[in-house]
Amino acid sequence: MNLIGNAVKFTRKGQVLISVDYRAEENSSGFLSVSIEDTGIGIPPDKIGKLFQKFTQADSSTTRKFGGTGLGLAISKQLVEMMGGRIGVKSISNEGSCFFFQVPLALIPGPISPPETITKPVPLTI
């Protein structure tokens, strides 16, 4: 939810696209992959390395336009890593960002209802 909230907050116009995928493995486990892509303000390359650190923001100036404590991404990273996953970001200044994470998930034995499938991405227009 934090990644989605950030994408909406930093995208004044354009779209936020959320993609979710599950890849099953042969041993009753698999990987859940989630990506949140936006057409927002983007992140300068020199700031990306510090994004997932506590109390760190890409814009730490006193005249910044967007609020926050700089904890959301650090907490997101900690949660994903505690689940045995990984998290990352790709971004281009003034073009947008794509935050993504992948976590391993075990399948529950027994009958399971098939998931609802969305055949095409549904963009959130802002």
KEKOLLUM-15007 format. One record per residue: x, y, z of N, C-alpha, C in turn. Coordinates in pm, whole numbers. Each point is the difference from the previous one (the first is absolute). Layout:
BEGIN
{{X,Y,Z},{X,Y,Z},{X,Y,Z}}
...
This chain:
BEGIN
{{82,-119,0},{-82,119,0},{87,126,0}}
{{113,-6,69},{89,116,2},{52,33,-139}}
{{37,-101,-76},{52,24,-135},{-108,61,-89}}
{{-122,-47,12},{-112,55,-78},{-28,144,43}}
{{-3,24,130},{-22,136,50},{104,98,-49}}
{{126,-43,0},{107,87,-50},{-17,28,-148}}
{{-35,-103,-77},{-18,18,-144},{-111,102,-27}}
{{-109,-9,71},{-110,96,-17},{43,140,45}}
{{69,8,113},{43,130,54},{94,74,-95}}
{{90,-72,-67},{100,64,-85},{-40,7,-148}}
{{-124,-37,-32},{-49,5,-137},{-114,99,-9}}
{{28,119,-46},{-104,102,-12},{-89,-23,-121}}
{{56,-52,-107},{-80,-36,-117},{65,-121,-66}}
{{-78,-73,-73},{51,-122,-61},{-68,-120,61}}
{{79,-103,33},{-61,-122,52},{89,-72,99}}
{{-65,-86,78},{67,-93,89},{-48,-138,-43}}
{{94,-89,-29},{-33,-133,-48},{52,-102,102}}
{{-90,-85,49},{35,-101,99},{-9,-137,-68}}
{{109,-75,5},{3,-134,-60},{32,-102,108}}
{{-75,-111,0},{20,-108,96},{9,-131,-78}}
{{98,-82,36},{19,-127,-69},{44,-105,101}}
{{-46,-122,-16},{44,-111,84},{54,-110,-90}}
{{122,-43,25},{64,-107,-77},{16,-122,91}}
{{-73,-105,-31},{7,-122,79},{123,-81,-37}}
{{60,-64,98},{112,-90,-19},{-52,-143,14}}
{{81,-97,-32},{-41,-140,8},{-14,-51,143}}
{{65,60,95},{3,-50,137},{-104,67,92}}
{{-115,32,-50},{-109,61,77},{35,137,56}}
{{88,70,-66},{32,136,39},{5,85,-125}}
{{20,127,19},{8,89,-114},{40,139,43}}
{{-10,94,-92},{40,138,27},{-111,95,-40}}
{{-32,91,90},{-94,108,-27},{83,122,-39}}
{{-27,54,-118},{70,119,-48},{-100,114,-15}}
{{36,116,52},{-86,119,-7},{84,116,-51}}
{{-56,76,-93},{68,123,-44},{-101,113,-5}}
{{46,118,37},{-81,121,-1},{76,102,-84}}
{{-55,31,-115},{66,89,-96},{-81,128,-10}}
{{69,114,1},{-71,128,-10},{66,91,-102}}
{{-72,105,-37},{53,102,-91},{24,129,78}}
{{44,-17,123},{21,114,90},{132,72,-22}}
{{49,60,109},{116,88,-9},{132,-74,-16}}
{{2,-129,28},{124,-76,-12},{99,33,110}}
{{110,-72,0},{101,15,105},{136,16,-68}}
{{77,101,41},{134,16,-57},{88,-121,32}}
{{87,-40,-93},{84,-118,21},{84,4,128}}
{{47,118,39},{84,10,120},{-78,-16,130}}
{{-133,-2,-6},{-83,-14,120},{-53,-143,19}}
{{3,-81,-105},{-61,-133,6},{66,-89,106}}
{{130,6,14},{71,-85,96},{-39,23,145}}
{{-56,114,31},{-36,33,138},{-149,-16,29}}
{{-80,-30,-100},{-146,-1,15},{-52,-92,109}}
{{60,-116,18},{-54,-99,93},{62,12,140}}
{{69,112,27},{58,23,132},{-99,80,84}}
{{0,-25,131},{-92,69,91},{27,150,0}}
{{-109,78,3},{1,146,9},{73,66,-117}}
{{0,-65,-114},{64,55,-119},{-103,23,-108}}
{{8,115,-65},{-91,32,-110},{82,52,-118}}
{{-54,-18,-119},{70,49,-118},{15,151,5}}
{{-102,69,47},{5,146,15},{-10,33,147}}
{{112,35,61},{2,31,142},{8,150,27}}
{{-21,80,-104},{8,145,16},{-116,53,82}}
{{15,119,51},{-107,62,79},{-113,50,-89}}
{{22,4,-130},{-104,49,-93},{-66,-115,-76}}
{{16,-122,48},{-57,-114,-72},{-152,8,-5}}
{{-57,-57,-106},{-144,6,-23},{-76,-114,67}}
{{68,-110,29},{-68,-119,49},{47,-32,141}}
{{-94,-30,88},{32,-31,139},{34,-146,20}}
{{24,-35,124},{33,-137,36},{118,-4,94}}
{{17,-115,65},{108,-14,97},{123,-70,-56}}
{{-13,-64,-115},{111,-77,-55},{9,-139,60}}
{{-109,-50,58},{0,-133,59},{-71,-104,-86}}
{{-92,41,-84},{-83,-94,-76},{79,-100,-83}}
{{97,47,-76},{78,-91,-85},{92,-89,84}}
{{53,53,109},{85,-81,88},{-81,-113,64}}
{{-121,31,42},{-87,-103,59},{-42,-101,-106}}
{{-33,47,-119},{-37,-91,-109},{114,-96,-30}}
{{121,51,-6},{118,-84,-25},{18,-103,110}}
{{-15,44,123},{18,-91,114},{-105,-112,-4}}
{{-124,32,-30},{-106,-101,-6},{26,-100,-113}}
{{36,50,-117},{27,-89,-114},{117,-92,32}}
{{106,53,59},{116,-81,32},{-29,-102,111}}
{{-86,37,95},{-39,-94,105},{-78,-118,-58}}
{{-66,22,-114},{-74,-106,-68},{91,-79,-95}}
{{128,34,-5},{94,-71,-86},{3,53,-142}}
{{-50,121,-20},{-7,57,-134},{101,111,-24}}
{{-23,68,-110},{86,113,-37},{-87,112,-54}}
{{51,122,10},{-73,118,-46},{97,91,-74}}
{{-50,75,-96},{86,90,-75},{-78,108,-71}}
{{73,83,-71},{-61,111,-74},{82,29,-124}}
{{-70,40,-105},{60,56,-120},{-70,133,-22}}
{{75,103,-31},{-61,130,-13},{80,89,-94}}
{{-73,91,-66},{60,102,-83},{-61,134,43}}
{{86,96,31},{-48,133,43},{-96,57,-103}}
{{-107,57,48},{-103,65,-81},{-75,-94,-95}}
{{18,-132,15},{-72,-95,-85},{-80,-101,80}}
{{44,-33,120},{-74,-95,82},{90,-103,65}}
{{-66,-87,77},{71,-102,76},{-74,-132,-8}}
{{73,-107,25},{-59,-133,12},{60,-66,123}}
{{-80,-14,104},{41,-73,120},{-51,-142,-15}}
{{79,-96,43},{-39,-140,-16},{51,-81,118}}
{{-72,-109,28},{49,-94,100},{-45,-139,-37}}
{{73,-97,53},{-30,-141,-22},{18,-72,131}}
{{-99,-84,38},{8,-78,122},{-37,-145,-31}}
{{67,-95,68},{-36,-140,-19},{-129,-29,78}}
{{-87,-82,-58},{-123,-42,66},{-22,-148,-24}}
{{-34,-73,106},{-30,-143,-13},{-147,-17,-36}}
{{-28,-100,-80},{-137,-31,-36},{-63,-86,109}}
{{-128,21,25},{-72,-78,99},{-53,-127,-69}}
{{30,-117,56},{-48,-123,-63},{-153,-8,5}}
{{-58,-66,-97},{-144,-18,-4},{-63,81,-110}}
{{-133,-14,-13},{-69,73,-107},{0,150,25}}
{{27,73,-105},{3,147,8},{-84,54,-114}}
{{-80,99,30},{-77,65,-105},{93,74,-93}}
{{-25,-6,-131},{88,73,-92},{-10,150,25}}
{{113,70,-9},{-3,145,23},{-69,72,-115}}
{{-51,117,32},{-57,86,-103},{114,56,-82}}
{{-13,-4,-130},{109,45,-87},{-39,128,-72}}
{{90,97,4},{-15,122,-77},{91,-16,-121}}
{{-56,6,-118},{78,-26,-120},{79,119,-50}}
{{-32,119,47},{79,117,-40},{15,92,120}}
{{108,77,5},{21,93,112},{-111,104,4}}
{{-35,37,122},{-101,104,19},{70,121,59}}
{{28,105,-81},{72,116,51},{-88,87,88}}
{{61,62,98},{-67,98,85},{37,137,-55}}
{{-95,68,-62},{27,129,-61},{-17,110,105}}
{{97,89,4},{-2,108,99},{-13,132,-72}}
